[in-house]
Amino acid sequence: DEMTQDQGRIGLAVADVSDKGVPAALFMMSSRTLLKGAAIGHESPGDVLREVNDLLLESNEGTMFVTVLYAVYDPATRRFTYANGGHNRPLIIHADGTSTLLPLTGGIALGVAPDLDYEQNSVTLSPGDSVILYTDGVTEAMNGDEDQFGLDPLIEFFGANPPRDPEKATM
């Protein structure tokens, strides 16, 4: 999801709910709504995840959880500030095709335990850098031989095909 913030900043989120089916879809819808609401009231990605976690726990009778990476990007400063609730680490593809996995910030999935703090980190992106947000649905996809796709092929793909146009940056 992309959420326009004040002062030209952009909120970005990628999430993955445990379980499948209608209950999981409803839990994702609830998580998404809570995230968008919390993003309006907080500038800090860590504070957003903390609030969403606490709100999810109030009505989480099905013991589901959601992994979430929430970030705020400021185009004026090129700062990418993020907090991670148990989700895959974002990947930066640099203009020259090299890549960097963003450092872990700690934090477990949302909806698991109350009163959690979510640390955040910031990086300054260089011109031509692209941030790749993905779920384990990509890295854990299986081929016909039951081999997982993995992270290395994802890195290799985007290293060889650095996204220049976000509209075309899909696999």
Backbone hydrogen bonds, N-H to C=O, Kabsch-Sander energy under -0.5 kcal/mol:
donor,donor_aa,acceptor,acceptor_aa,energy
3,M,11,G,-3.1
5,Q,9,R,-2.9
8,G,5,Q,-0.7
9,R,6,D,-1.8
10,I,73,Y,-2.8
11,G,3,M,-3.9
12,L,71,A,-3.1
13,A,1,D,-2.3
14,V,69,L,-1.8
16,D,67,T,-2.0
18,S,65,F,-2.8
24,A,20,K,-0.6
25,A,21,G,-2.2
26,L,22,V,-2.6
27,F,23,P,-2.2
28,M,24,A,-2.5
29,M,25,A,-2.3
30,S,26,L,-2.4
31,S,27,F,-2.6
32,R,28,M,-2.9
33,T,29,M,-2.2
34,L,30,S,-2.5
35,L,31,S,-2.4
36,K,32,R,-2.4
37,G,33,T,-2.1
38,A,34,L,-2.7
39,A,35,L,-2.3
40,I,36,K,-0.9
40,I,37,G,-0.5
41,G,37,G,-1.0
42,H,38,A,-1.0
48,V,44,S,-2.1
49,L,45,P,-2.2
50,R,46,G,-2.0
51,E,47,D,-2.4
52,V,48,V,-2.4
53,N,49,L,-2.6
54,D,50,R,-2.3
55,L,51,E,-2.4
56,L,52,V,-2.7
57,L,53,N,-1.9
58,E,54,D,-0.9
59,S,55,L,-0.6
59,S,56,L,-1.0
60,N,57,L,-0.6
61,E,59,S,-1.6
63,T,60,N,-0.8
66,V,110,L,-2.2
67,T,16,D,-2.6
68,V,85,G,-1.3
69,L,14,V,-2.5
70,Y,68,V,-0.5
70,Y,83,A,-2.2
71,A,12,L,-2.9
72,V,81,T,-2.8
73,Y,10,I,-3.2
74,D,79,R,-2.5
77,T,74,D,-0.7
78,R,74,D,-2.3
79,R,74,D,-0.9
80,F,123,V,-3.1
81,T,72,V,-2.6
81,T,79,R,-0.6
82,Y,121,N,-2.9
83,A,70,Y,-2.3
84,N,119,E,-0.6
85,G,68,V,-3.7
86,G,84,N,-0.7
86,G,107,G,-1.1
91,L,132,I,-2.0
92,I,100,T,-3.4
93,I,91,L,-0.6
93,I,130,S,-2.9
94,H,92,I,-0.7
94,H,98,T,-3.0
97,G,94,H,-2.5
100,T,92,I,-2.1
102,L,90,P,-2.6
110,L,66,V,-2.7
112,V,109,A,-0.8
119,E,105,T,-0.5
119,E,117,D,-0.6
121,N,82,Y,-2.3
123,V,80,F,-1.9
125,L,78,R,-3.0
125,L,123,V,-0.6
129,D,126,S,-2.3
130,S,93,I,-2.3
132,I,91,L,-3.6
132,I,130,S,-0.5
133,L,131,V,-0.6
138,V,135,T,-1.8
139,T,135,T,-1.0
140,E,136,D,-2.6
141,A,138,V,-1.0
143,N,147,D,-2.0
146,E,143,N,-2.1
149,F,141,A,-2.4
150,G,139,T,-3.1
154,L,150,G,-0.6
155,I,151,L,-2.5
156,E,152,D,-2.8
157,F,153,P,-2.7
158,F,154,L,-2.3
159,G,155,I,-2.2
160,A,156,E,-2.1
161,N,157,F,-1.6
168,K,165,D,-2.3
169,A,166,P,-1.0
170,T,168,K,-1.3
